[in-house]
Amino acid sequence: MLLQIVTGAPVWVWPLLALLIWAGLRSTRPRQTRIATFLLLPLIGIMSANSIASLANPVLAWTGFAVFYIFGMLSGFHWQRKWLRGTDGAYVQLAGEWLTLAMMMAVFWANFARGVALAIEPALASAPVFIGVYAGLVSFASGTFTGRAIRVVLYAHQNKQSMPAPRSCRQTST
């Protein structure tokens, strides 16, 4: 049965998993990242909205999504503070952390499990417990990315005074 689950998944799932693992492992090391990149992270939540909308119990699904998304947002906002190391123009320096990998894997595997449940046991996918756990997990993970993006943008804005001017604006001595 496990082999059927693995081979029955769409082909694009495995390259996506490899890409997410690669990106998550990169985040475990200190790095410099464009601030604009963080603005893309909340799209994970928007992409999850389509899955939430298709769940059998929309009231439970959207309530769970809203509550856990806000909780995830607040958590991500709080946690991101300890990984910020500085800004340099359009870039932010970050300490290595494992949360990015963990949250990407949570979203990926929750969606994978939902797909398996829909294919093998549709009644399971419409059970209130499944809907609540799925919506809670996906929305919490998605919310952490939004909270982290907000923290990075605010941090960059607050530290704008200490950022060097862009190269084209710097004065050169002759």
ZALO-442645 format. One line per field, with one value per atom (N, C-alpha, C): x negated, y negated, z negated; residue number from 1; chain; atom name. Coordinates in nm, 2 decimals, padded with zeros to 4 digits. Layout:
N
x	c(X | ...)
y	c(Y | ...)
z	c(Z | ...)
n	c(NUM | ...)
chain	c(A | ...)
atom	c(CA | ...)
! end
This chain:
174
x	c(-00.08 | 00.00 | -00.09 | -00.20 | -00.29 | -00.35 | -00.38 | -00.44 | -00.33 | -00.21 | -00.10 | -00.08 | -00.10 | -00.08 | -00.20 | -00.32 | -00.44 | -00.43 | -00.39 | -00.39 | -00.26 | -00.16 | -00.03 | -00.03 | -00.13 | -00.14 | -00.17 | -00.12 | -00.16 | -00.32 | -00.37 | -00.52 | -00.58 | -00.51 | -00.56 | -00.58 | -00.51 | -00.52 | -00.67 | -00.74 | -00.87 | -00.98 | -00.98 | -01.07 | -01.03 | -00.90 | -00.86 | -00.92 | -00.90 | -00.96 | -01.11 | -01.18 | -01.33 | -01.36 | -01.28 | -01.30 | -01.28 | -01.17 | -01.14 | -01.25 | -01.29 | -01.40 | -01.53 | -01.56 | -01.68 | -01.67 | -01.56 | -01.53 | -01.54 | -01.47 | -01.47 | -01.61 | -01.69 | -01.82 | -01.91 | -01.89 | -01.96 | -01.93 | -01.81 | -01.77 | -01.84 | -01.90 | -01.96 | -02.09 | -02.14 | -02.27 | -02.26 | -02.35 | -02.35 | -02.35 | -02.27 | -02.26 | -02.21 | -02.23 | -02.18 | -02.07 | -01.95 | -01.84 | -01.78 | -01.73 | -01.66 | -01.53 | -01.51 | -01.39 | -01.26 | -01.27 | -01.15 | -01.11 | -01.21 | -01.18 | -01.08 | -01.09 | -01.00 | -00.86 | -00.84 | -00.71 | -00.64 | -00.71 | -00.65 | -00.60 | -00.66 | -00.62 | -00.47 | -00.40 | -00.26 | -00.18 | -00.23 | -00.16 | -00.13 | -00.21 | -00.18 | -00.04 | -00.01 | 00.13 | 00.23 | 00.21 | 00.31 | 00.32 | 00.21 | 00.22 | 00.30 | 00.29 | 00.36 | 00.51 | 00.55 | 00.69 | 00.78 | 00.72 | 00.80 | 00.83 | 00.73 | 00.75 | 00.85 | 00.84 | 00.94 | 01.08 | 01.09 | 01.23 | 01.29 | 01.21 | 01.27 | 01.30 | 01.27 | 01.30 | 01.45 | 01.49 | 01.63 | 01.71 | 01.65 | 01.72 | 01.65 | 01.71 | 01.64 | 01.64 | 01.74 | 01.74 | 01.63 | 01.62 | 01.51 | 01.37 | 01.36 | 01.23 | 01.19 | 01.28 | 01.24 | 01.22 | 01.30 | 01.28 | 01.14 | 01.11 | 00.98 | 00.87 | 00.89 | 00.79 | 00.76 | 00.87 | 00.85 | 00.78 | 00.83 | 00.77 | 00.62 | 00.59 | 00.45 | 00.36 | 00.42 | 00.34 | 00.29 | 00.38 | 00.35 | 00.25 | 00.27 | 00.17 | 00.04 | 00.03 | -00.09 | -00.16 | -00.08 | -00.13 | -00.20 | -00.13 | -00.19 | -00.32 | -00.31 | -00.43 | -00.55 | -00.52 | -00.63 | -00.69 | -00.60 | -00.65 | -00.74 | -00.70 | -00.78 | -00.92 | -00.91 | -01.03 | -01.13 | -01.08 | -01.18 | -01.27 | -01.24 | -01.32 | -01.46 | -01.47 | -01.60 | -01.69 | -01.63 | -01.71 | -01.76 | -01.71 | -01.75 | -01.89 | -01.98 | -02.12 | -02.16 | -02.08 | -02.12 | -02.06 | -02.07 | -02.02 | -02.14 | -02.13 | -02.23 | -02.15 | -02.11 | -02.03 | -01.90 | -01.89 | -01.77 | -01.78 | -01.88 | -01.90 | -01.89 | -01.86 | -01.86 | -01.95 | -02.03 | -02.11 | -02.04 | -02.04 | -01.97 | -02.06 | -02.03 | -02.09 | -02.03 | -02.10 | -02.04 | -01.93 | -01.83 | -01.71 | -01.65 | -01.58 | -01.51 | -01.37 | -01.31 | -01.16 | -01.12 | -01.19 | -01.15 | -01.13 | -01.23 | -01.22 | -01.10 | -01.09 | -00.98 | -00.84 | -00.82 | -00.69 | -00.67 | -00.77 | -00.75 | -00.71 | -00.78 | -00.74 | -00.60 | -00.56 | -00.43 | -00.32 | -00.34 | -00.25 | -00.25 | -00.37 | -00.38 | -00.31 | -00.35 | -00.30 | -00.16 | -00.11 | 00.04 | 00.12 | 00.07 | 00.14 | 00.12 | 00.01 | -00.01 | 00.09 | 00.10 | 00.19 | 00.33 | 00.37 | 00.50 | 00.53 | 00.43 | 00.45 | 00.46 | 00.38 | 00.39 | 00.53 | 00.57 | 00.70 | 00.81 | 00.81 | 00.91 | 00.91 | 00.79 | 00.78 | 00.82 | 00.78 | 00.80 | 00.93 | 00.95 | 01.06 | 01.13 | 01.21 | 01.27 | 01.35 | 01.41 | 01.48 | 01.39 | 01.27 | 01.17 | 01.14 | 01.13 | 01.10 | 01.21 | 01.33 | 01.44 | 01.48 | 01.40 | 01.43 | 01.39 | 01.47 | 01.43 | 01.29 | 01.25 | 01.11 | 01.01 | 01.02 | 00.93 | 00.93 | 01.05 | 01.06 | 00.99 | 01.02 | 00.97 | 00.81 | 00.76 | 00.62 | 00.55 | 00.61 | 00.55 | 00.55 | 00.67 | 00.68 | 00.59 | 00.58 | 00.50 | 00.35 | 00.31 | 00.16 | 00.12 | 00.20 | 00.16 | 00.17 | 00.27 | 00.28 | 00.18 | 00.15 | 00.05 | -00.09 | -00.13 | -00.25 | -00.25 | -00.14 | -00.13 | -00.14 | -00.07 | -00.07 | -00.21 | -00.29 | -00.43 | -00.51 | -00.49 | -00.56 | -00.51 | -00.38 | -00.33 | -00.39 | -00.38 | -00.44 | -00.58 | -00.66 | -00.80 | -00.83 | -00.75 | -00.76 | -00.73 | -00.63 | -00.60 | -00.71 | -00.77 | -00.88 | -01.00 | -01.03 | -01.15 | -01.13 | -01.01 | -00.98 | -00.99 | -00.93 | -00.93 | -01.08 | -01.15 | -01.29 | -01.37 | -01.35 | -01.42 | -01.38 | -01.26 | -01.21 | -01.27 | -01.27 | -01.32 | -01.47 | -01.54 | -01.68 | -01.73 | -01.64 | -01.67 | -01.77 | -01.77 | -01.87 | -02.01 | -02.03 | -02.16 | -02.21 | -02.12 | -02.15 | -02.23 | -02.33 | -02.41 | -02.33 | -02.36 | -02.29 | -02.31 | -02.22 | -02.25 | -02.37 | -02.44 | -02.57 | -02.56 | -02.45 | -02.44 | -02.43 | -02.39 | -02.37 | -02.49 | -02.59 | -02.70 | -02.79 | -02.84 | -02.94 | -03.08 | -03.15 | -03.29 | -03.38 | -03.49 | -03.59 | -03.69 | -03.72 | -03.81 | -03.95)
y	c(00.12 | 00.00 | -00.13 | -00.13 | -00.24 | -00.27 | -00.16 | -00.17 | -00.24 | -00.20 | -00.25 | -00.40 | -00.44 | -00.58 | -00.66 | -00.61 | -00.68 | -00.69 | -00.58 | -00.58 | -00.64 | -00.65 | -00.71 | -00.86 | -00.92 | -01.06 | -01.12 | -01.24 | -01.31 | -01.32 | -01.32 | -01.32 | -01.45 | -01.56 | -01.69 | -01.70 | -01.61 | -01.62 | -01.59 | -01.50 | -01.47 | -01.58 | -01.64 | -01.75 | -01.87 | -01.89 | -01.99 | -01.96 | -01.84 | -01.80 | -01.83 | -01.79 | -01.81 | -01.96 | -02.04 | -02.19 | -02.24 | -02.20 | -02.25 | -02.20 | -02.08 | -02.03 | -02.12 | -02.14 | -02.22 | -02.36 | -02.42 | -02.56 | -02.56 | -02.46 | -02.45 | -02.43 | -02.34 | -02.32 | -02.44 | -02.52 | -02.65 | -02.74 | -02.74 | -02.83 | -02.79 | -02.67 | -02.63 | -02.70 | -02.77 | -02.83 | -02.98 | -03.05 | -03.20 | -03.24 | -03.35 | -03.38 | -03.53 | -03.58 | -03.71 | -03.69 | -03.75 | -03.72 | -03.86 | -03.87 | -03.99 | -04.01 | -04.12 | -04.15 | -04.12 | -04.15 | -04.12 | -03.98 | -03.89 | -03.74 | -03.71 | -03.78 | -03.75 | -03.79 | -03.88 | -03.93 | -03.82 | -03.72 | -03.61 | -03.50 | -03.49 | -03.38 | -03.38 | -03.49 | -03.48 | -03.42 | -03.40 | -03.34 | -03.19 | -03.13 | -02.99 | -02.98 | -03.08 | -03.09 | -03.10 | -03.19 | -03.21 | -03.08 | -03.01 | -02.88 | -02.78 | -02.78 | -02.69 | -02.72 | -02.84 | -02.88 | -02.79 | -02.76 | -02.67 | -02.54 | -02.48 | -02.35 | -02.36 | -02.47 | -02.49 | -02.50 | -02.58 | -02.60 | -02.47 | -02.37 | -02.25 | -02.14 | -02.17 | -02.08 | -02.06 | -01.95 | -01.91 | -02.00 | -02.05 | -02.13 | -02.27 | -02.36 | -02.49 | -02.58 | -02.57 | -02.65 | -02.60 | -02.47 | -02.42 | -02.45 | -02.43 | -02.46 | -02.60 | -02.70 | -02.84 | -02.89 | -02.84 | -02.88 | -02.84 | -02.71 | -02.66 | -02.73 | -02.76 | -02.83 | -02.97 | -03.04 | -03.18 | -03.18 | -03.09 | -03.09 | -03.05 | -02.94 | -02.90 | -02.98 | -03.05 | -03.14 | -03.26 | -03.31 | -03.43 | -03.38 | -03.26 | -03.21 | -03.19 | -03.13 | -03.11 | -03.25 | -03.34 | -03.48 | -03.54 | -03.54 | -03.59 | -03.52 | -03.39 | -03.30 | -03.33 | -03.34 | -03.37 | -03.50 | -03.60 | -03.74 | -03.74 | -03.67 | -03.66 | -03.59 | -03.47 | -03.39 | -03.46 | -03.53 | -03.59 | -03.68 | -03.75 | -03.85 | -03.79 | -03.67 | -03.61 | -03.57 | -03.57 | -03.53 | -03.65 | -03.77 | -03.89 | -03.93 | -03.96 | -04.00 | -04.14 | -04.19 | -04.32 | -04.33 | -04.46 | -04.49 | -04.55 | -04.54 | -04.60 | -04.63 | -04.75 | -04.79 | -04.71 | -04.63 | -04.55 | -04.41 | -04.39 | -04.26 | -04.26 | -04.14 | -04.12 | -04.00 | -04.02 | -03.91 | -03.83 | -03.69 | -03.61 | -03.50 | -03.46 | -03.34 | -03.22 | -03.11 | -02.98 | -02.94 | -02.88 | -02.83 | -02.71 | -02.63 | -02.51 | -02.53 | -02.64 | -02.66 | -02.66 | -02.72 | -02.73 | -02.58 | -02.50 | -02.36 | -02.29 | -02.31 | -02.24 | -02.28 | -02.41 | -02.46 | -02.43 | -02.43 | -02.38 | -02.24 | -02.16 | -02.01 | -01.99 | -02.07 | -02.06 | -02.08 | -02.19 | -02.22 | -02.11 | -02.07 | -01.97 | -01.84 | -01.79 | -01.66 | -01.66 | -01.77 | -01.78 | -01.78 | -01.85 | -01.84 | -01.70 | -01.64 | -01.50 | -01.41 | -01.42 | -01.33 | -01.35 | -01.48 | -01.51 | -01.44 | -01.45 | -01.39 | -01.24 | -01.18 | -01.03 | -01.00 | -01.07 | -01.05 | -01.06 | -01.16 | -01.18 | -01.06 | -01.01 | -00.90 | -00.77 | -00.74 | -00.61 | -00.60 | -00.70 | -00.69 | -00.83 | -00.87 | -01.00 | -01.03 | -00.94 | -00.96 | -01.02 | -00.97 | -01.02 | -01.17 | -01.20 | -01.34 | -01.44 | -01.38 | -01.47 | -01.46 | -01.38 | -01.37 | -01.50 | -01.55 | -01.68 | -01.68 | -01.57 | -01.57 | -01.59 | -01.52 | -01.54 | -01.68 | -01.74 | -01.88 | -01.97 | -01.96 | -02.04 | -02.04 | -01.92 | -01.90 | -01.95 | -01.92 | -01.97 | -02.12 | -02.18 | -02.32 | -02.39 | -02.34 | -02.39 | -02.39 | -02.27 | -02.26 | -02.34 | -02.34 | -02.42 | -02.57 | -02.61 | -02.75 | -02.80 | -02.73 | -02.77 | -02.79 | -02.69 | -02.69 | -02.81 | -02.83 | -02.95 | -03.08 | -03.08 | -03.20 | -03.24 | -03.14 | -03.17 | -03.25 | -03.21 | -03.28 | -03.42 | -03.45 | -03.58 | -03.67 | -03.61 | -03.68 | -03.71 | -03.62 | -03.64 | -03.75 | -03.75 | -03.85 | -03.99 | -04.00 | -04.13 | -04.18 | -04.09 | -04.12 | -04.17 | -04.10 | -04.14 | -04.28 | -04.30 | -04.43 | -04.54 | -04.52 | -04.62 | -04.65 | -04.54 | -04.55 | -04.63 | -04.60 | -04.68 | -04.82 | -04.85 | -04.99 | -05.06 | -05.00 | -05.06 | -05.08 | -05.00 | -05.01 | -05.08 | -05.14 | -05.21 | -05.32 | -05.39 | -05.49 | -05.44 | -05.32 | -05.26 | -05.19 | -05.18 | -05.11 | -05.20 | -05.14 | -05.22 | -05.26 | -05.37 | -05.42 | -05.32 | -05.30 | -05.22 | -05.27 | -05.18 | -05.21 | -05.33 | -05.34 | -05.45 | -05.59 | -05.59 | -05.71 | -05.75 | -05.66 | -05.68 | -05.78 | -05.87 | -05.97 | -05.90 | -05.94 | -05.89 | -06.01 | -05.99 | -06.09 | -06.09 | -06.21 | -06.21 | -06.26)
z	c(00.00 | 00.00 | 00.00 | -00.08 | -00.08 | 00.06 | 00.12 | 00.26 | 00.35 | 00.34 | 00.42 | 00.39 | 00.26 | 00.23 | 00.29 | 00.28 | 00.34 | 00.49 | 00.55 | 00.70 | 00.76 | 00.67 | 00.72 | 00.71 | 00.64 | 00.63 | 00.77 | 00.80 | 00.92 | 00.93 | 01.05 | 01.07 | 01.01 | 01.02 | 00.98 | 00.83 | 00.75 | 00.60 | 00.56 | 00.62 | 00.57 | 00.59 | 00.71 | 00.73 | 00.64 | 00.61 | 00.52 | 00.38 | 00.34 | 00.21 | 00.20 | 00.31 | 00.31 | 00.30 | 00.37 | 00.37 | 00.23 | 00.16 | 00.03 | -00.07 | -00.06 | -00.15 | -00.13 | 00.00 | 00.03 | -00.03 | 00.00 | -00.06 | -00.21 | -00.27 | -00.42 | -00.48 | -00.41 | -00.46 | -00.45 | -00.34 | -00.32 | -00.44 | -00.49 | -00.60 | -00.73 | -00.74 | -00.87 | -00.89 | -00.78 | -00.79 | -00.79 | -00.85 | -00.85 | -00.70 | -00.67 | -00.53 | -00.51 | -00.39 | -00.36 | -00.25 | -00.27 | -00.18 | -00.15 | -00.03 | 00.01 | -00.08 | -00.12 | -00.20 | -00.12 | 00.01 | 00.09 | 00.10 | 00.08 | 00.07 | -00.04 | -00.15 | -00.26 | -00.23 | -00.14 | -00.10 | -00.02 | 00.04 | 00.11 | 00.02 | -00.10 | -00.20 | -00.23 | -00.25 | -00.28 | -00.17 | -00.05 | 00.06 | 00.02 | -00.07 | -00.11 | -00.17 | -00.25 | -00.31 | -00.20 | -00.10 | 00.01 | 00.08 | 00.11 | 00.18 | 00.10 | -00.03 | -00.11 | -00.12 | -00.09 | -00.09 | 00.00 | 00.12 | 00.21 | 00.15 | 00.08 | 00.02 | -00.10 | -00.17 | -00.28 | -00.23 | -00.12 | -00.06 | -00.01 | 00.02 | 00.08 | -00.03 | -00.16 | -00.26 | -00.29 | -00.34 | -00.35 | -00.45 | -00.55 | -00.65 | -00.65 | -00.56 | -00.55 | -00.67 | -00.76 | -00.88 | -00.97 | -00.99 | -01.08 | -01.01 | -00.88 | -00.81 | -00.82 | -00.79 | -00.79 | -00.93 | -01.03 | -01.17 | -01.21 | -01.19 | -01.23 | -01.16 | -01.03 | -00.95 | -01.01 | -01.04 | -01.09 | -01.23 | -01.32 | -01.45 | -01.45 | -01.38 | -01.38 | -01.29 | -01.19 | -01.11 | -01.19 | -01.27 | -01.36 | -01.46 | -01.52 | -01.62 | -01.56 | -01.44 | -01.37 | -01.33 | -01.29 | -01.26 | -01.38 | -01.49 | -01.61 | -01.66 | -01.64 | -01.68 | -01.59 | -01.46 | -01.36 | -01.38 | -01.41 | -01.44 | -01.56 | -01.66 | -01.78 | -01.76 | -01.70 | -01.68 | -01.58 | -01.48 | -01.38 | -01.44 | -01.55 | -01.61 | -01.65 | -01.70 | -01.74 | -01.62 | -01.50 | -01.38 | -01.30 | -01.33 | -01.26 | -01.31 | -01.21 | -01.25 | -01.20 | -01.10 | -01.04 | -00.91 | -00.86 | -00.72 | -00.64 | -00.51 | -00.42 | -00.29 | -00.28 | -00.16 | -00.15 | -00.05 | -00.02 | -00.08 | -00.16 | -00.22 | -00.37 | -00.42 | -00.57 | -00.60 | -00.70 | -00.75 | -00.85 | -00.84 | -00.93 | -00.98 | -01.11 | -01.17 | -01.11 | -01.12 | -01.07 | -01.17 | -01.11 | -01.20 | -01.12 | -01.20 | -01.15 | -01.13 | -01.17 | -01.16 | -01.01 | -00.93 | -00.79 | -00.73 | -00.75 | -00.70 | -00.77 | -00.90 | -00.97 | -00.92 | -00.90 | -00.85 | -00.70 | -00.62 | -00.48 | -00.48 | -00.56 | -00.56 | -00.62 | -00.72 | -00.77 | -00.67 | -00.59 | -00.48 | -00.37 | -00.33 | -00.23 | -00.27 | -00.39 | -00.43 | -00.47 | -00.52 | -00.55 | -00.42 | -00.31 | -00.18 | -00.12 | -00.14 | -00.09 | -00.15 | -00.29 | -00.36 | -00.32 | -00.30 | -00.25 | -00.11 | -00.02 | 00.11 | 00.10 | 00.01 | -00.01 | -00.07 | -00.17 | -00.23 | -00.13 | -00.04 | 00.06 | 00.16 | 00.19 | 00.29 | 00.23 | 00.10 | 00.05 | -00.04 | -00.12 | -00.21 | -00.22 | -00.12 | -00.12 | -00.25 | -00.31 | -00.44 | -00.55 | -00.55 | -00.65 | -00.62 | -00.50 | -00.46 | -00.50 | -00.51 | -00.55 | -00.70 | -00.78 | -00.92 | -00.99 | -01.08 | -01.15 | -01.22 | -01.27 | -01.33 | -01.23 | -01.11 | -01.00 | -00.95 | -00.93 | -00.88 | -00.98 | -01.11 | -01.21 | -01.22 | -01.22 | -01.23 | -01.10 | -00.98 | -00.86 | -00.85 | -00.87 | -00.87 | -00.97 | -01.09 | -01.19 | -01.16 | -01.11 | -01.08 | -00.96 | -00.86 | -00.74 | -00.77 | -00.84 | -00.86 | -00.96 | -01.07 | -01.16 | -01.09 | -01.01 | -00.93 | -00.84 | -00.77 | -00.68 | -00.75 | -00.86 | -00.95 | -01.00 | -01.03 | -01.07 | -00.97 | -00.84 | -00.73 | -00.72 | -00.74 | -00.73 | -00.85 | -00.97 | -01.08 | -01.07 | -01.02 | -01.00 | -00.89 | -00.79 | -00.68 | -00.74 | -00.82 | -00.88 | -00.97 | -01.05 | -01.14 | -01.06 | -00.95 | -00.87 | -00.80 | -00.75 | -00.69 | -00.79 | -00.91 | -01.02 | -01.06 | -01.08 | -01.12 | -01.02 | -00.89 | -00.79 | -00.79 | -00.81 | -00.81 | -00.93 | -01.05 | -01.17 | -01.16 | -01.09 | -01.08 | -00.95 | -00.88 | -00.75 | -00.77 | -00.89 | -00.92 | -00.92 | -00.96 | -00.98 | -00.85 | -00.75 | -00.63 | -00.54 | -00.47 | -00.38 | -00.26 | -00.20 | -00.08 | 00.03 | 00.13 | 00.24 | 00.31 | 00.38 | 00.45 | 00.54 | 00.61 | 00.70 | 00.63 | 00.50 | 00.43 | 00.34 | 00.33 | 00.24 | 00.30 | 00.21 | 00.25 | 00.26 | 00.37 | 00.38 | 00.37 | 00.30 | 00.29 | 00.41 | 00.46 | 00.57 | 00.53)
n	c(1 | 1 | 1 | 2 | 2 | 2 | 3 | 3 | 3 | 4 | 4 | 4 | 5 | 5 | 5 | 6 | 6 | 6 | 7 | 7 | 7 | 8 | 8 | 8 | 9 | 9 | 9 | 10 | 10 | 10 | 11 | 11 | 11 | 12 | 12 | 12 | 13 | 13 | 13 | 14 | 14 | 14 | 15 | 15 | 15 | 16 | 16 | 16 | 17 | 17 | 17 | 18 | 18 | 18 | 19 | 19 | 19 | 20 | 20 | 20 | 21 | 21 | 21 | 22 | 22 | 22 | 23 | 23 | 23 | 24 | 24 | 24 | 25 | 25 | 25 | 26 | 26 | 26 | 27 | 27 | 27 | 28 | 28 | 28 | 29 | 29 | 29 | 30 | 30 | 30 | 31 | 31 | 31 | 32 | 32 | 32 | 33 | 33 | 33 | 34 | 34 | 34 | 35 | 35 | 35 | 36 | 36 | 36 | 37 | 37 | 37 | 38 | 38 | 38 | 39 | 39 | 39 | 40 | 40 | 40 | 41 | 41 | 41 | 42 | 42 | 42 | 43 | 43 | 43 | 44 | 44 | 44 | 45 | 45 | 45 | 46 | 46 | 46 | 47 | 47 | 47 | 48 | 48 | 48 | 49 | 49 | 49 | 50 | 50 | 50 | 51 | 51 | 51 | 52 | 52 | 52 | 53 | 53 | 53 | 54 | 54 | 54 | 55 | 55 | 55 | 56 | 56 | 56 | 57 | 57 | 57 | 58 | 58 | 58 | 59 | 59 | 59 | 60 | 60 | 60 | 61 | 61 | 61 | 62 | 62 | 62 | 63 | 63 | 63 | 64 | 64 | 64 | 65 | 65 | 65 | 66 | 66 | 66 | 67 | 67 | 67 | 68 | 68 | 68 | 69 | 69 | 69 | 70 | 70 | 70 | 71 | 71 | 71 | 72 | 72 | 72 | 73 | 73 | 73 | 74 | 74 | 74 | 75 | 75 | 75 | 76 | 76 | 76 | 77 | 77 | 77 | 78 | 78 | 78 | 79 | 79 | 79 | 80 | 80 | 80 | 81 | 81 | 81 | 82 | 82 | 82 | 83 | 83 | 83 | 84 | 84 | 84 | 85 | 85 | 85 | 86 | 86 | 86 | 87 | 87 | 87 | 88 | 88 | 88 | 89 | 89 | 89 | 90 | 90 | 90 | 91 | 91 | 91 | 92 | 92 | 92 | 93 | 93 | 93 | 94 | 94 | 94 | 95 | 95 | 95 | 96 | 96 | 96 | 97 | 97 | 97 | 98 | 98 | 98 | 99 | 99 | 99 | 100 | 100 | 100 | 101 | 101 | 101 | 102 | 102 | 102 | 103 | 103 | 103 | 104 | 104 | 104 | 105 | 105 | 105 | 106 | 106 | 106 | 107 | 107 | 107 | 108 | 108 | 108 | 109 | 109 | 109 | 110 | 110 | 110 | 111 | 111 | 111 | 112 | 112 | 112 | 113 | 113 | 113 | 114 | 114 | 114 | 115 | 115 | 115 | 116 | 116 | 116 | 117 | 117 | 117 | 118 | 118 | 118 | 119 | 119 | 119 | 120 | 120 | 120 | 121 | 121 | 121 | 122 | 122 | 122 | 123 | 123 | 123 | 124 | 124 | 124 | 125 | 125 | 125 | 126 | 126 | 126 | 127 | 127 | 127 | 128 | 128 | 128 | 129 | 129 | 129 | 130 | 130 | 130 | 131 | 131 | 131 | 132 | 132 | 132 | 133 | 133 | 133 | 134 | 134 | 134 | 135 | 135 | 135 | 136 | 136 | 136 | 137 | 137 | 137 | 138 | 138 | 138 | 139 | 139 | 139 | 140 | 140 | 140 | 141 | 141 | 141 | 142 | 142 | 142 | 143 | 143 | 143 | 144 | 144 | 144 | 145 | 145 | 145 | 146 | 146 | 146 | 147 | 147 | 147 | 148 | 148 | 148 | 149 | 149 | 149 | 150 | 150 | 150 | 151 | 151 | 151 | 152 | 152 | 152 | 153 | 153 | 153 | 154 | 154 | 154 | 155 | 155 | 155 | 156 | 156 | 156 | 157 | 157 | 157 | 158 | 158 | 158 | 159 | 159 | 159 | 160 | 160 | 160 | 161 | 161 | 161 | 162 | 162 | 162 | 163 | 163 | 163 | 164 | 164 | 164 | 165 | 165 | 165 | 166 | 166 | 166 | 167 | 167 | 167 | 168 | 168 | 168 | 169 | 169 | 169 | 170 | 170 | 170 | 171 | 171 | 171 | 172 | 172 | 172 | 173 | 173 | 173 | 174 | 174 | 174)
chain	c(A | A | A | A | A | A | A | A | A | A | A | A | A | A | A | A | A | A | A | A | A | A | A | A | A | A | A | A | A | A | A | A | A | A | A | A | A | A | A | A | A | A | A | A | A | A | A | A | A | A | A | A | A | A | A | A | A | A | A | A | A | A | A | A | A | A | A | A | A | A | A | A | A | A | A | A | A | A | A | A | A | A | A | A | A | A | A | A | A | A | A | A | A | A | A | A | A | A | A | A | A | A | A | A | A | A | A | A | A | A | A | A | A | A | A | A | A | A | A | A | A | A | A | A | A | A | A | A | A | A | A | A | A | A | A | A | A | A | A | A | A | A | A | A | A | A | A | A | A | A | A | A | A | A | A | A | A | A | A | A | A | A | A | A | A | A | A | A | A | A | A | A | A | A | A | A | A | A | A | A | A | A | A | A | A | A | A | A | A | A | A | A | A | A | A | A | A | A | A | A | A | A | A | A | A | A | A | A | A | A | A | A | A | A | A | A | A | A | A | A | A | A | A | A | A | A | A | A | A | A | A | A | A | A | A | A | A | A | A | A | A | A | A | A | A | A | A | A | A | A | A | A | A | A | A | A | A | A | A | A | A | A | A | A | A | A | A | A | A | A | A | A | A | A | A | A | A | A | A | A | A | A | A | A | A | A | A | A | A | A | A | A | A | A | A | A | A | A | A | A | A | A | A | A | A | A | A | A | A | A | A | A | A | A | A | A | A | A | A | A | A | A | A | A | A | A | A | A | A | A | A | A | A | A | A | A | A | A | A | A | A | A | A | A | A | A | A | A | A | A | A | A | A | A | A | A | A | A | A | A | A | A | A | A | A | A | A | A | A | A | A | A | A | A | A | A | A | A | A | A | A | A | A | A | A | A | A | A | A | A | A | A | A | A | A | A | A | A | A | A | A | A | A | A | A | A | A | A | A | A | A | A | A | A | A | A | A | A | A | A | A | A | A | A | A | A | A | A | A | A | A | A | A | A | A | A | A | A | A | A | A | A | A | A | A | A | A | A | A | A | A | A | A | A | A | A | A | A | A | A | A | A | A | A | A | A | A | A | A | A | A | A | A | A | A | A | A | A | A | A | A | A | A | A | A | A | A | A | A | A | A | A | A | A | A | A | A | A | A | A | A | A | A | A | A | A | A | A | A | A | A | A | A | A | A | A | A | A | A | A | A | A)
atom	c(N | CA | C | N | CA | C | N | CA | C | N | CA | C | N | CA | C | N | CA | C | N | CA | C | N | CA | C | N | CA | C | N | CA | C | N | CA | C | N | CA | C | N | CA | C | N | CA | C | N | CA | C | N | CA | C | N | CA | C | N | CA | C | N | CA | C | N | CA | C | N | CA | C | N | CA | C | N | CA | C | N | CA | C | N | CA | C | N | CA | C | N | CA | C | N | CA | C | N | CA | C | N | CA | C | N | CA | C | N | CA | C | N | CA | C | N | CA | C | N | CA | C | N | CA | C | N | CA | C | N | CA | C | N | CA | C | N | CA | C | N | CA | C | N | CA | C | N | CA | C | N | CA | C | N | CA | C | N | CA | C | N | CA | C | N | CA | C | N | CA | C | N | CA | C | N | CA | C | N | CA | C | N | CA | C | N | CA | C | N | CA | C | N | CA | C | N | CA | C | N | CA | C | N | CA | C | N | CA | C | N | CA | C | N | CA | C | N | CA | C | N | CA | C | N | CA | C | N | CA | C | N | CA | C | N | CA | C | N | CA | C | N | CA | C | N | CA | C | N | CA | C | N | CA | C | N | CA | C | N | CA | C | N | CA | C | N | CA | C | N | CA | C | N | CA | C | N | CA | C | N | CA | C | N | CA | C | N | CA | C | N | CA | C | N | CA | C | N | CA | C | N | CA | C | N | CA | C | N | CA | C | N | CA | C | N | CA | C | N | CA | C | N | CA | C | N | CA | C | N | CA | C | N | CA | C | N | CA | C | N | CA | C | N | CA | C | N | CA | C | N | CA | C | N | CA | C | N | CA | C | N | CA | C | N | CA | C | N | CA | C | N | CA | C | N | CA | C | N | CA | C | N | CA | C | N | CA | C | N | CA | C | N | CA | C | N | CA | C | N | CA | C | N | CA | C | N | CA | C | N | CA | C | N | CA | C | N | CA | C | N | CA | C | N | CA | C | N | CA | C | N | CA | C | N | CA | C | N | CA | C | N | CA | C | N | CA | C | N | CA | C | N | CA | C | N | CA | C | N | CA | C | N | CA | C | N | CA | C | N | CA | C | N | CA | C | N | CA | C | N | CA | C | N | CA | C | N | CA | C | N | CA | C | N | CA | C | N | CA | C | N | CA | C | N | CA | C | N | CA | C | N | CA | C | N | CA | C | N | CA | C | N | CA | C | N | CA | C | N | CA | C | N | CA | C | N | CA | C | N | CA | C | N | CA | C | N | CA | C | N | CA | C | N | CA | C | N | CA | C | N | CA | C | N | CA | C | N | CA | C | N | CA | C | N | CA | C | N | CA | C | N | CA | C | N | CA | C | N | CA | C | N | CA | C | N | CA | C | N | CA | C | N | CA | C | N | CA | C)
! end
